[in-house]
Amino acid sequence: MTKRRGFGLSENASNSKEQIMRAVLASLALLLPLLAQPAAAQDAGAGERSFAKCRACHQIGPGARNLVGPELNGLIGRHSGSVEGYSYSAANKNSGLTWDEATFAEYIKDPKAKIPGTKMIFPGIKNEKEVADLTAFLKQFDKDGKKL
């Protein structure tokens, strides 16, 4: 005869539920540290490697100058269409954007979608980690091209 344990369950049923509960708790114990971790940190070194995709049209750092695209010193915090000596499209000049991390991330994923009519023909960087790394690289340079 099976003995009764709490909640009116048989010993076998109770053991089975206990085993399931232990398995669930063990799984949570493994998953919680992963869920609690902050998003991956930005990697400026990886961003510098990613900047190779931009280098054909843009410069950054001391002595940077406008090429096919404007120099990118001090990009974060700058108003779109404002680099002296660069001939922007009307769409870019009139976009009213101020470059912050979120705006740049949206733009660099699909420039023509963010600013319809832009001259920038770059297809975009879709990978969010790569965008974050590129942003970290760009943020290092002040308006004069000096690393912060």
Secondary structure, 3 states (H helix, E strand, C coil): CCCEEHHHEEHHHHHHHHHHHHHHHHHHHHHHHHHHCCCCCCCHHHHHHHHHHCCCCCCCCCCCCCCCCCCCCCCCCCECCCCCCCCCCHHHHCCCCECCHHHHHHHHHCHHHHCCCCCCCCCCCCCHHHHHHHHHHHHCECCCCCEC
